[in-house]
Amino acid sequence: MNHLKGKVAIVTGGSRGVGKGIALGLAEYGATVYITGRTEVGSHLPEFLRHTNIYETAKEASTLGGIGIPGRCDHADDKETENLFKRVYEEQGRLDILVNNAWGGSSHVMQPYYFNTPFWEQPVSLWEDHYTVGLRSNYIASRLAAQMMTRQKNGLIVNISFFGGRRYWNNVAYGVCKAAVDKMSADTAYELKDYGVSVFSLYPGNVRSEGMAELAKYDKNIDIEKMESPRFIGRCIAALALDEKSLEDTGKILIAAEIAERYGITDINGYQPKSLRNELW
């Protein structure tokens, strides 16, 4: 599947989880993928995450038909983000796909206050990190991508969001962040449409990430075999990138399973996941 050969993508937060899967999914289609993240080595991480870093992800991407390129970047730092986009332009001269996946909750999600704790008892840092990396960094990256894509008169920006933007999910900071991501997608799409650049918020379903697989060892109610693989999300984004008519839907919230149904995409196990729209919208 070399349909995206010659196309250049940036996937933020690509060390593990959904971001890693997106990078691998795009690489399957032959794309050159810059994989960003703060994690260069995993010695400070839990044992089950020790192998997850941008270099390992880039190496794996390069075995799938694309070109994986690691890019050390803390997206809370505007200068590091600017340097990354400058590097991509200097090395490739273009940018076709940006996937804003970096998330600000990673340092909080394993803490006891993250779930089932009212916002007035949670640390303000939870809000700050969600905003800085989960929203503001998306805006900064989109701004830098738009500077290249508007000159090209084409491009695709995908902001990874979730049903928490539509209903209560996890905590206040999380939900507000996702709702804001969805609004940012709609408004940036409005301004970019005349330049041939599509923008979407994308909702994955339940994803069998490394963390979920680890949790399933201790919770028999979690059936990871029925969950979407992270790479499935990448395949869905590749389908959007290949659709010349995607601009007609720009600004919309899309659900990965519904994209798969539209384009006839299956997960790595050969199955086509079901949309959670009726359950979670």
C-alpha positions in Angstrom: 0.0 0.0 0.0 2.1 2.9 -1.3 -0.8 5.3 -2.0 0.8 7.9 0.3 4.4 7.5 -1.0 5.9 10.9 -1.3 3.5 12.4 1.2 4.9 13.9 4.4 3.2 13.7 7.8 3.8 14.8 11.3 2.2 12.8 14.2 2.6 14.5 17.6 2.8 12.3 20.7 3.8 9.3 18.6 5.8 7.4 21.2 3.0 5.0 22.2 -0.7 4.4 22.2 -2.9 6.0 19.6 -0.1 8.3 18.3 2.2 5.3 17.7 -0.6 3.5 15.9 -1.4 6.5 13.7 2.3 6.8 12.7 2.4 3.1 11.8 -0.9 3.2 10.0 0.3 6.1 7.8 3.6 4.3 7.2 1.7 1.3 6.0 0.5 3.5 3.1 4.0 4.6 2.3 4.1 8.0 3.9 7.2 9.7 5.4 6.2 10.2 9.0 7.9 12.5 11.5 7.1 11.0 14.9 7.3 13.4 17.8 7.5 13.0 21.5 9.4 13.8 24.7 10.3 10.1 25.3 13.7 9.2 23.8 14.4 6.4 26.3 11.9 4.7 28.5 14.0 4.1 31.7 11.7 6.3 33.8 8.5 4.6 32.6 6.6 1.7 34.0 8.0 -1.7 32.9 5.3 -2.3 30.3 6.2 1.0 28.6 10.0 0.8 28.6 10.2 -0.1 24.9 8.0 2.8 23.8 9.9 5.7 22.4 10.1 7.7 19.2 13.1 5.8 17.9 11.5 2.4 18.3 8.3 3.7 16.7 10.2 5.3 13.8 12.2 2.0 13.3 8.9 0.0 13.2 7.3 2.5 10.8 10.2 2.0 8.4 9.6 -1.7 8.2 6.0 -1.2 7.0 6.7 0.5 3.7 7.0 4.1 4.8 9.8 6.2 6.3 9.7 6.8 10.0 11.7 9.8 11.3 12.0 10.4 15.1 11.7 14.1 16.2 12.3 14.8 19.9 9.9 17.6 20.8 8.2 18.9 23.9 5.0 20.4 22.5 4.6 22.5 25.6 7.6 24.5 24.3 6.7 26.6 21.3 10.4 27.0 20.2 10.9 23.2 20.1 7.7 22.9 18.0 8.8 25.7 15.7 12.2 24.0 15.2 10.5 20.7 14.4 8.4 22.3 11.6 11.4 24.1 10.3 13.3 20.9 10.1 10.5 19.2 8.2 10.4 22.0 5.7 14.1 22.1 5.3 14.3 18.3 4.8 11.1 17.7 2.8 10.0 21.1 1.4 6.3 20.3 2.2 3.8 19.0 4.7 0.7 17.0 3.7 -0.7 15.6 6.9 -0.6 16.9 10.5 -2.1 14.7 13.3 -2.3 16.6 16.6 -2.3 13.7 19.1 -0.1 15.0 21.9 -2.1 14.8 25.2 -1.6 16.7 28.5 -3.0 14.1 30.8 -0.3 11.4 30.7 1.4 12.5 33.9 -2.0 12.6 35.7 -4.0 9.7 34.5 -2.4 7.1 36.9 -3.0 9.4 39.9 -5.9 8.6 42.2 -7.5 12.0 41.7 -7.9 11.7 37.9 -11.1 9.8 38.1 -14.1 10.2 40.4 -12.7 13.3 42.1 -14.6 16.7 41.8 -12.7 19.4 40.1 -12.4 21.6 43.2 -10.3 18.8 44.8 -8.1 18.2 41.8 -4.8 20.1 41.3 -4.9 23.1 39.0 -1.9 21.5 37.2 -4.4 19.0 35.7 -6.1 21.9 33.9 -2.9 23.6 32.9 -1.4 20.4 31.4 -4.6 19.5 29.5 -4.8 23.1 28.1 -1.1 23.5 27.3 -0.4 20.2 25.6 -4.0 18.9 24.8 -5.2 22.2 23.2 -2.7 25.0 22.9 -0.1 22.8 21.3 -2.6 21.8 18.7 -3.2 25.4 17.9 0.5 26.1 17.6 1.2 23.1 15.4 -1.9 23.8 13.3 -0.7 27.4 12.8 2.8 26.2 11.6 1.3 23.5 9.4 -1.1 26.0 7.8 1.8 28.3 6.8 3.1 25.4 4.6 -0.2 23.9 3.5 -1.8 27.2 2.4 1.2 27.7 0.1 0.7 24.2 -1.3 -3.1 24.7 -1.6 -3.7 21.3 0.0 -3.3 19.4 3.2 -5.0 17.6 6.0 -5.0 18.4 9.7 -6.6 15.9 12.1 -7.1 16.7 15.8 -7.5 13.6 17.9 -10.4 14.2 20.2 -13.0 12.0 22.0 -16.6 11.7 23.1 -15.7 13.7 26.2 -16.1 16.7 24.0 -19.8 15.8 23.8 -20.6 14.5 27.3 -19.0 14.2 30.7 -16.0 12.0 30.6 -13.2 11.5 33.2 -13.2 15.0 34.7 -13.9 18.6 33.9 -10.5 19.5 32.5 -10.6 16.6 30.1 -14.0 17.3 28.8 -13.5 21.1 28.3 -10.2 20.4 26.5 -11.9 18.0 24.1 -14.8 20.3 23.4 -12.4 23.1 22.7 -10.4 20.9 20.3 -13.6 20.2 18.4 -14.4 23.9 18.2 -10.9 24.7 17.0 -11.2 22.1 14.3 -14.4 23.7 13.1 -13.1 27.2 13.1 -9.7 26.5 11.6 -11.5 24.5 8.9 -13.6 27.5 8.1 -10.5 29.7 7.5 -8.5 27.0 5.6 -11.2 25.6 3.3 -10.5 28.2 0.5 -6.9 27.0 0.5 -7.7 23.4 -0.1 -6.8 22.3 3.5 -9.2 19.9 5.4 -9.5 19.9 9.2 -11.3 17.3 11.3 -11.7 16.2 14.9 -11.4 12.5 15.0 -13.0 10.3 17.7 -11.4 6.8 18.2 -13.5 4.2 19.9 -12.1 2.1 22.7 -8.5 1.5 21.8 -6.3 -1.4 23.0 -3.3 0.8 23.9 -0.4 -0.5 26.0 -2.0 0.9 29.1 -5.3 -0.7 28.4 -3.6 -4.1 27.7 -1.8 -3.8 31.0 -5.0 -2.9 32.8 -6.8 -5.9 31.3 -4.4 -8.2 33.1 -6.0 -7.2 36.3 -9.6 -6.5 35.2 -11.3 -9.4 33.6 -14.2 -7.2 32.5 -11.9 -5.5 29.9 -11.9 -7.4 26.6 -9.1 -5.8 24.6 -9.8 -8.2 21.7 -13.0 -6.3 20.9 -11.2 -2.9 21.0 -9.7 -1.0 18.1 -6.0 -1.3 17.5 -4.1 2.0 17.5 -3.0 1.3 13.9 -6.7 1.2 12.9 -6.8 4.9 13.6 -3.9 5.5 11.3 -5.5 3.6 8.5 -8.6 5.8 8.9 -6.6 8.9 8.6 -4.8 7.5 5.5 -8.2 7.0 3.9 -9.1 10.7 4.6 -5.8 11.8 3.1 -6.5 9.8 0.0 -10.0 11.1 -0.5 -10.0 14.1 -2.9 -13.5 15.0 -1.8 -12.7 15.1 1.9 -12.8 18.9 1.8 -16.6 18.7 1.4 -16.8 17.5 5.0 -14.1 19.8 6.5 -14.7 21.0 10.0 -16.8 18.0 11.1 -16.3 15.6 14.0 -15.6 12.2 12.5 -15.7 8.8 14.2 -13.0 6.3 13.3 -15.4 3.3 12.9 -17.7 5.3 10.6 -14.7 6.3 8.5 -13.8 2.6 8.2 -17.3 1.7 7.1 -17.3 4.5 4.5 -14.0 3.5 2.9 -14.1 -0.3 3.6 -11.2 -0.3 6.0 -10.6 -3.2 8.4 -8.5 -3.4 11.5 -5.3 -5.4 11.7 -7.3 -8.4 12.8 -9.5 -8.2 9.7 -12.6 -6.9 11.6 -14.4 -3.6 11.1 -15.2 -2.0 14.5 -18.6 -0.6 15.3 -19.3 3.0 16.0 -19.9 4.1 19.5 -22.0 7.1 18.4 -25.3 5.7 19.8 -23.7 4.8 23.1 -21.5 7.8 23.8 -22.5 10.8 21.6 
